[in-house]
Amino acid sequence: MMRSLFSGVSGLRIHQTKMDVIANNVSNVNTVGYKSSRVTFNEVFNQTLSGASGPNEARQRGGINPMQVGLGSGVASIDKLMTTGAAQRTDNPLDLMIQGDGFFVVGDITGQYFTRAGNFVEDERGHLTQNGLKLLGWDTVWDNAVKDFVIQRMTVRPLQITPEKEYLNPSATTQVNIIGNINPNTDRVVHRSMSFYDSVGTQYTMDVDLEFIRSITAESEWRVSFPTPAIYPNGDRSRPHAVTQIPSFPIAFNTDGRLLSVDGNNTLVSRAIAIGPTTPLAPAATIGGTAGTVTGLINIDFSGLNQFVNENTNAMADNRDGNAPGRLVGLNVGSDGKITGRYSNGLVRLLGQIPLAMFKNPAGLEKMGNNLFTGTPNSGSFDGVGTVGVVQGGVLEMSNVDLSQEFTEMITTQRGFQANSRIITTTDTMLQELVNLVR
C-alpha cells in the first residue's frame, strides 16, 4: 500500500474534527457565557529514508540532509478561547456578568462547578440557582461593634434568602442626631420635631426647641427644651400621648461656630433624655397582640450641629437607628458581588456576597456541559473560599464566538478536506494502474 493513502485518510480525519469544533461553536453563538474552541494540527510521524551526514574534507564532499517522508497529520490541540464575550443588557437584577477573570461557583451534592453564565433565579426556598445548581458564596453575621450585618468570609456555601432575611424586625430608637445649622442673627428660636420608633416599630414624633440665650466673647449658648410633654403616634397630633416632663439643658458653641459643650460639659457631644409615659400607652400598631414600649433613654447627639452666621438655619433631627417592620421587596447585586435587600420600610440590608473562583490557567478547565466547567490538574485548584471580583448586575455575558472567523475557518476546512479526499482518489488511481500491469 502507498503511504500517501494513509496520509490522506489522516487529513480527512483531522479536518472532520475541526469541522465538528466549528459546528459546535456556530451552534452556540447565542449561548450565555459560552467559550469557543479552536483546533490546531501537527505532523505526527516521519519515516527516515536516509540519515544526514556532515561534510567530509578528506573526500572533499559536502554534507547531506536527511531524507524523510511524512506519514500524515494529527490534532495537536483543541484550545478553549477564554476571552470575555459581549454584554447583553436584561435589567434583571439576578442576571450577572463577570468583568475580567473569574467564575461563579455553583454546586449540588455531586460537587462544585464553575461557570461564566450568570442567569440566576430564586427558587421557592430562597436559593439562587442556575439549572437547579445552587449559587455558592458568603453569608452575613451580626457585628455588635458596628451594629450591622457584615460579610463572613468563609468556605463558600449555598446563598439563601432565608425567612429571617425575608422579614426585617422592628427595633426601638436609641439615638437621634441633630444636624445642620442654626443662625442666631435670623432665628432666635428654632422649632423642630424629632421622630423615633418604639419596640414594635410604631413611629412617634416629639417637639424640640432650640432657643438662643446669650452670647459672650468666647461662646454662644442655646437652650434645648421640649415645650409639649407629649408624643404623637405616626405623627397624628390629634392623638397625643402624655409623657413625663423632660428637663431642658444648654448647649454652647465657640467663636468658630463649632459645638463647645452640652449641658455645661465640654467633653460631651450628646445628652440622654428619658421618655416615660404618665399613663399606659396604646400604640397605633401592635405585633402578635403585644403593645410596644417607648419607655427608656434616647441619646440626642449634637455633634453635627453648627452655628454659622453666614448660613441659613437648616437644622433637622434624624434618627440614626430604630425602624418599623418591613418585608423584602427586591434584591440588588453590587459591583463587588454584595447582595442587598430592599424592604417595604425603606431600609436596606446586606444579605450575602458572591465571590469568584480564580484559576492560574482557565483554559485548562474541562467543559462539563450546561455552561459548566470543572477543575483539572492543569487548570489549578479552587481554594474553596474565592475572592472578590467585579460583577455587573442586569447584564449577561454573551458567547465569544466570532462568526466571521468561524465562517472563514469553515471555508479553509472544507478546502482542506477536499484536498485530502483528492489525495485518496489519486492514490487509488495509481494503485489501479499498478494492478493493471499484469494484464
C-alpha positions as CSV (number, residue, x, y, z in Angstrom):
1,M,0.0,0.0,0.0
2,M,1.1,3.6,-0.7
3,R,1.9,5.9,2.2
4,S,0.0,8.7,0.6
5,L,-3.2,6.8,1.0
6,F,-2.9,6.8,4.8
7,S,-1.7,10.4,4.9
8,G,-4.9,11.4,3.0
9,V,-7.0,9.4,5.5
10,S,-5.4,11.2,8.4
11,G,-6.0,14.5,6.7
12,L,-9.7,13.7,6.3
13,R,-10.0,12.8,10.0
14,I,-8.4,15.9,11.4
15,H,-10.4,18.2,9.1
16,Q,-13.6,16.4,10.2
17,T,-12.6,17.0,13.8
18,K,-12.0,20.7,13.0
19,M,-15.4,20.9,11.3
20,D,-17.0,19.3,14.4
21,V,-15.5,22.0,16.6
22,I,-16.5,24.8,14.2
23,A,-20.1,23.4,14.0
24,N,-20.3,23.4,17.8
25,N,-19.0,27.0,18.0
26,V,-21.6,28.2,15.5
27,S,-24.4,26.3,17.2
28,N,-23.5,28.0,20.5
29,V,-23.3,31.5,19.0
30,N,-26.1,32.7,21.3
31,T,-25.3,30.5,24.3
32,V,-24.9,32.6,27.5
33,G,-21.3,32.6,28.7
34,Y,-20.1,30.1,26.0
35,K,-16.4,29.9,25.3
36,S,-15.4,29.0,21.8
37,S,-12.7,26.4,20.8
38,R,-10.1,26.2,18.1
39,V,-8.2,23.3,16.6
40,T,-4.6,23.2,15.7
41,F,-2.8,20.4,13.7
42,N,0.7,18.9,13.7
43,E,2.5,16.3,11.7
44,V,2.5,13.0,13.5
45,F,5.4,11.0,12.2
46,N,8.2,11.0,9.6
47,Q,9.9,7.9,8.1
48,T,13.6,8.5,7.6
49,L,14.8,7.1,4.3
50,S,18.4,8.3,4.6
51,G,20.1,10.0,7.6
52,A,22.1,13.1,7.5
53,S,25.9,13.2,7.0
54,G,28.3,16.1,7.7
55,P,30.9,17.5,5.3
56,N,34.0,15.3,4.6
57,E,37.1,17.4,3.9
58,A,39.3,14.3,3.2
59,R,37.0,13.2,0.4
60,Q,36.1,16.8,-0.5
61,R,32.4,16.1,-0.1
62,G,29.7,18.3,1.3
63,G,27.1,17.4,3.9
64,I,23.9,15.6,3.0
65,N,20.5,16.4,4.6
66,P,18.3,13.6,5.9
67,M,15.6,12.3,3.6
68,Q,12.2,11.8,5.3
69,V,8.7,11.1,4.2
70,G,5.9,12.3,6.3
71,L,3.1,9.9,7.3
72,G,0.2,12.2,7.8
73,S,-1.1,14.7,10.3
74,G,-3.0,14.7,13.6
75,V,-4.8,17.0,16.0
76,A,-2.2,19.0,18.1
77,S,-4.7,20.7,20.4
78,I,-8.3,21.8,20.9
79,D,-8.0,25.0,22.8
80,K,-10.6,26.9,24.7
81,L,-10.6,30.7,24.0
82,M,-11.4,32.3,27.3
83,T,-11.8,35.9,26.1
84,T,-14.8,37.8,27.5
85,G,-18.0,37.9,25.5
86,A,-20.1,41.0,24.7
87,A,-22.6,42.3,27.2
88,Q,-26.3,41.7,26.8
89,R,-28.5,44.1,28.9
90,T,-31.5,42.4,30.5
91,D,-32.3,44.7,33.5
92,N,-33.0,41.6,35.6
93,P,-31.1,42.1,38.9
94,L,-30.2,38.4,39.1
95,D,-28.6,38.4,35.7
96,L,-24.9,38.8,36.4
97,M,-21.8,39.3,34.2
98,I,-18.2,39.0,35.4
99,Q,-15.9,41.8,34.4
100,G,-12.5,40.3,33.8
101,D,-11.3,37.0,35.1
102,G,-13.1,34.6,37.4
103,F,-16.0,32.1,37.5
104,F,-19.2,31.8,39.5
105,V,-19.2,28.8,41.8
106,V,-22.3,26.6,41.8
107,G,-22.9,23.1,43.1
108,D,-25.1,20.3,44.4
109,I,-24.5,17.0,46.2
110,T,-22.2,15.9,43.3
111,G,-19.7,18.7,43.9
112,Q,-18.7,22.2,42.8
113,Y,-18.7,23.5,39.3
114,F,-17.7,26.8,37.7
115,T,-19.5,28.9,35.1
116,R,-19.3,32.3,33.4
117,A,-23.1,32.2,32.7
118,G,-24.9,34.4,35.2
119,N,-28.5,33.7,34.5
120,F,-29.6,33.0,38.1
121,V,-33.1,32.7,39.5
122,E,-34.5,32.5,43.1
123,D,-36.3,29.2,43.9
124,E,-39.1,28.5,46.3
125,R,-36.8,28.2,49.3
126,G,-34.8,31.3,48.6
127,H,-31.8,29.7,47.0
128,L,-30.2,31.4,44.0
129,T,-29.9,28.7,41.3
130,Q,-29.0,28.0,37.7
131,N,-30.4,24.9,36.1
132,G,-31.0,23.6,39.6
133,L,-27.4,24.1,40.8
134,K,-27.2,26.4,43.8
135,L,-25.0,29.6,43.7
136,L,-22.3,29.4,46.3
137,G,-21.0,32.4,48.3
138,W,-20.5,34.1,51.6
139,D,-23.2,34.7,54.2
140,T,-23.6,37.5,56.7
141,V,-23.2,37.7,60.5
142,W,-24.3,40.4,63.0
143,D,-21.4,42.6,64.2
144,N,-22.0,44.2,67.6
145,A,-19.2,46.6,67.1
146,V,-20.8,48.3,64.1
147,K,-24.4,47.3,64.9
148,D,-25.0,45.9,61.5
149,F,-24.6,42.8,59.4
150,V,-21.2,42.2,57.8
151,I,-19.8,39.6,55.4
152,Q,-18.4,36.4,56.9
153,R,-15.6,35.4,54.5
154,M,-15.5,31.6,54.7
155,T,-15.7,28.5,52.7
156,V,-18.4,29.0,50.1
157,R,-21.9,27.6,50.8
158,P,-25.3,27.9,49.1
159,L,-26.6,31.5,49.2
160,Q,-30.1,31.6,50.5
161,I,-32.7,34.3,51.2
162,T,-33.8,32.7,54.5
163,P,-37.1,33.5,56.2
164,E,-35.2,35.7,58.7
165,K,-33.9,37.7,55.7
166,E,-37.4,38.0,54.2
167,Y,-38.6,40.0,57.2
168,L,-37.0,42.9,59.0
169,N,-37.9,43.0,62.7
170,P,-38.8,46.4,64.3
171,S,-36.4,48.0,66.7
172,A,-36.6,50.9,69.2
173,T,-34.7,54.1,68.6
174,T,-31.8,54.7,70.9
175,Q,-30.0,57.6,69.0
176,V,-31.3,60.8,67.4
177,N,-28.9,63.2,65.7
178,I,-29.5,67.0,65.5
179,I,-27.6,68.1,62.4
180,G,-27.4,71.2,60.2
181,N,-27.0,74.9,61.1
182,I,-28.7,77.5,63.5
183,N,-28.2,81.2,62.9
184,P,-28.9,83.5,65.9
185,N,-29.0,86.6,63.7
186,T,-32.1,85.3,61.8
187,D,-33.7,82.8,64.2
188,R,-33.6,83.2,67.9
189,V,-36.0,80.2,68.4
190,V,-35.8,77.1,66.2
191,H,-38.8,74.8,66.4
192,R,-38.3,71.2,65.2
193,S,-39.8,67.8,65.8
194,M,-37.8,64.6,66.1
195,S,-39.1,61.1,65.4
196,F,-38.4,57.7,67.0
197,Y,-39.7,54.2,67.0
198,D,-40.9,52.0,69.8
199,S,-40.2,48.3,70.3
200,V,-42.8,47.2,67.8
201,G,-42.0,49.7,65.1
202,T,-44.6,52.4,65.8
203,Q,-43.2,55.8,64.9
204,Y,-43.7,58.7,67.2
205,T,-42.8,62.4,66.9
206,M,-41.9,64.8,69.6
207,D,-41.4,68.6,69.6
208,V,-38.0,70.0,70.5
209,D,-37.0,73.7,70.6
210,L,-33.6,75.4,70.4
211,E,-33.8,78.9,72.0
212,F,-30.9,81.4,71.8
213,I,-30.0,82.5,75.3
214,R,-26.9,84.6,75.3
215,S,-23.6,85.5,73.6
216,I,-20.3,86.3,75.3
217,T,-16.8,86.7,73.9
218,A,-15.9,83.1,73.8
219,E,-19.1,81.3,73.2
220,S,-22.8,81.4,72.3
221,E,-25.4,79.5,74.3
222,W,-28.7,77.9,73.3
223,R,-31.3,76.1,75.4
224,V,-32.8,72.8,74.3
225,S,-36.3,72.3,75.6
226,F,-39.3,70.1,75.0
227,P,-42.2,72.5,75.2
228,T,-45.1,70.0,74.9
229,P,-44.8,67.0,77.2
230,A,-46.4,64.7,74.6
231,I,-45.5,62.3,71.8
232,Y,-47.6,61.7,68.7
233,P,-48.0,58.2,67.2
234,N,-47.5,58.1,63.5
235,G,-47.3,61.9,63.5
236,D,-51.0,62.2,64.4
237,R,-51.3,65.3,66.5
238,S,-55.0,64.6,67.3
239,R,-53.9,61.7,69.5
240,P,-51.1,62.9,71.8
241,H,-49.7,60.6,74.5
242,A,-48.7,62.5,77.6
243,V,-45.1,61.9,78.8
244,T,-43.3,63.0,81.9
245,Q,-41.8,66.5,81.6
246,I,-38.3,66.4,80.2
247,P,-35.9,68.9,81.7
248,S,-34.3,71.4,79.4
249,F,-30.5,71.8,79.1
250,P,-28.0,74.2,77.5
251,I,-25.6,73.7,74.5
252,A,-22.8,76.1,73.6
253,F,-20.8,77.0,70.6
254,N,-17.4,78.6,70.4
255,T,-16.4,81.6,68.2
256,D,-15.8,79.5,65.1
257,G,-19.4,78.1,65.2
258,R,-18.4,74.6,66.4
259,L,-20.1,72.7,69.3
260,L,-18.3,73.5,72.5
261,S,-20.3,71.8,75.3
262,V,-23.5,70.0,76.1
263,D,-25.3,70.6,79.4
264,G,-22.2,72.6,80.6
265,N,-19.8,69.8,79.9
266,N,-17.2,70.5,77.2
267,T,-16.4,66.8,76.8
268,L,-19.9,65.8,75.8
269,V,-21.5,65.9,72.3
270,S,-24.7,64.2,73.3
271,R,-27.3,64.2,76.0
272,A,-29.6,61.3,77.0
273,I,-33.2,62.1,77.7
274,A,-35.7,59.8,79.5
275,I,-39.1,59.3,77.8
276,G,-41.6,57.8,80.2
277,P,-45.4,57.8,79.9
278,T,-47.6,59.4,82.5
279,T,-50.3,56.9,81.6
280,P,-50.0,53.5,79.8
281,L,-49.6,54.0,76.1
282,A,-51.8,52.5,73.5
283,P,-49.6,52.3,70.4
284,A,-51.1,52.6,66.9
285,A,-49.6,49.3,65.9
286,T,-49.0,46.0,67.7
287,I,-47.4,42.8,66.7
288,G,-48.7,39.5,68.0
289,G,-51.1,41.4,70.3
290,T,-48.1,42.9,72.2
291,A,-48.0,46.6,72.6
292,G,-44.7,48.4,72.1
293,T,-43.0,50.5,74.7
294,V,-41.3,53.8,74.4
295,T,-40.1,53.9,78.0
296,G,-36.3,54.4,78.1
297,L,-33.4,56.6,77.2
298,I,-32.8,58.3,73.8
299,N,-29.4,59.8,73.2
300,I,-29.5,63.1,71.3
301,D,-26.3,63.8,69.5
302,F,-25.4,67.4,68.7
303,S,-22.0,66.8,67.1
304,G,-23.4,67.6,63.6
305,L,-24.9,70.9,64.6
306,N,-23.2,74.2,63.8
307,Q,-23.7,77.9,64.5
308,F,-22.6,79.8,61.4
309,V,-23.9,83.3,60.9
310,N,-23.3,83.3,57.1
311,E,-25.5,80.3,56.6
312,N,-29.3,80.0,56.9
313,T,-30.9,77.9,59.7
314,N,-31.5,74.4,58.3
315,A,-31.1,72.3,61.4
316,M,-33.1,69.0,61.4
317,A,-33.4,65.9,63.6
318,D,-32.6,62.5,62.1
319,N,-33.0,59.1,64.0
320,R,-29.9,57.0,63.5
321,D,-31.4,53.7,64.5
322,G,-34.8,52.2,65.1
323,N,-37.2,51.1,62.4
324,A,-40.6,49.9,61.5
325,P,-41.1,46.2,60.5
326,G,-40.5,45.5,56.8
327,R,-40.8,42.8,54.2
328,L,-38.3,42.1,51.4
329,V,-39.5,43.7,48.2
330,G,-36.4,43.5,46.0
331,L,-32.8,42.4,45.6
332,N,-29.7,44.2,44.2
333,V,-26.2,42.9,43.4
334,G,-23.4,45.5,43.6
335,S,-20.2,45.6,41.6
336,D,-18.4,43.8,44.4
337,G,-20.9,41.0,44.4
338,K,-22.6,42.1,47.6
339,I,-26.4,41.2,47.6
340,T,-28.5,43.7,49.4
341,G,-32.2,43.5,50.1
342,R,-34.7,46.4,49.8
343,Y,-37.5,46.3,52.4
344,S,-41.0,47.9,52.5
345,N,-40.0,50.2,55.3
346,G,-37.4,51.8,53.1
347,L,-34.4,50.2,54.7
348,V,-31.6,48.2,53.0
349,R,-29.8,45.1,54.5
350,L,-26.8,43.2,53.4
351,L,-27.8,39.6,52.7
352,G,-24.6,38.0,51.3
353,Q,-21.8,38.3,48.8
354,I,-20.9,36.4,45.6
355,P,-17.2,35.6,45.4
356,L,-15.4,34.4,42.3
357,A,-13.2,31.4,41.7
358,M,-9.8,32.2,40.1
359,F,-7.6,29.8,38.2
360,K,-4.0,30.2,37.1
361,N,-4.9,28.5,33.8
362,P,-8.6,28.9,33.0
363,A,-8.1,27.3,29.6
364,G,-7.1,24.1,31.4
365,L,-10.6,23.7,32.8
366,E,-12.7,20.8,31.5
367,K,-16.2,21.5,30.0
368,M,-19.0,19.6,31.6
369,G,-21.9,20.8,29.5
370,N,-24.7,23.2,30.6
371,N,-22.2,26.1,30.6
372,L,-20.2,24.3,33.4
373,F,-16.5,23.7,33.9
374,T,-14.6,21.6,36.4
375,G,-11.0,21.8,37.5
376,T,-8.2,19.7,36.1
377,P,-4.6,19.1,37.1
378,N,-3.5,21.7,34.5
379,S,-6.0,24.4,35.5
380,G,-5.0,25.0,39.1
381,S,-7.3,24.3,42.0
382,F,-10.1,26.3,43.7
383,D,-9.3,27.2,47.3
384,G,-12.9,26.7,48.4
385,V,-13.2,30.4,49.5
386,G,-12.8,32.5,46.4
387,T,-12.1,36.2,46.1
388,V,-13.9,39.5,45.5
389,G,-14.3,40.2,41.8
390,V,-16.1,42.7,39.6
391,V,-19.7,41.8,38.8
392,Q,-22.3,43.8,36.8
393,G,-26.0,43.3,37.5
394,G,-28.8,43.3,35.0
395,V,-26.3,42.1,32.3
396,L,-25.4,38.7,30.8
397,E,-22.2,37.7,29.1
398,M,-22.8,36.6,25.6
399,S,-20.9,33.9,23.6
400,N,-17.5,34.9,22.5
401,V,-17.9,33.1,19.1
402,D,-16.7,35.3,16.2
403,L,-18.9,34.3,13.3
404,S,-16.7,35.9,10.6
405,Q,-13.7,33.9,11.9
406,E,-15.8,30.7,12.1
407,F,-17.0,31.0,8.5
408,T,-13.5,31.7,7.3
409,E,-12.3,28.6,9.1
410,M,-15.2,26.7,7.7
411,I,-14.1,27.5,4.1
412,T,-10.5,26.5,4.7
413,T,-11.5,23.4,6.5
414,Q,-13.7,22.4,3.6
415,R,-10.9,23.0,1.1
416,G,-8.5,21.0,3.2
417,F,-11.0,18.1,3.4
418,Q,-11.4,18.3,-0.4
419,A,-7.7,18.3,-1.0
420,N,-7.2,15.3,1.2
421,S,-10.0,13.4,-0.5
422,R,-8.3,14.1,-3.8
423,I,-5.1,12.5,-2.4
424,I,-7.1,9.3,-1.8
425,T,-8.7,9.3,-5.2
426,T,-5.4,10.0,-6.9
427,T,-3.6,7.3,-4.9
428,D,-6.4,4.9,-5.8
429,T,-5.9,5.6,-9.5
430,M,-2.2,4.9,-9.1
431,L,-3.0,1.6,-7.4
432,Q,-5.4,0.7,-10.2
433,E,-2.6,1.3,-12.8
434,L,-0.3,-0.9,-10.7
435,V,-2.8,-3.7,-10.7
436,N,-3.4,-3.3,-14.5
437,L,0.3,-4.1,-15.1
438,V,-0.4,-7.8,-15.1
439,R,-2.8,-7.5,-18.0
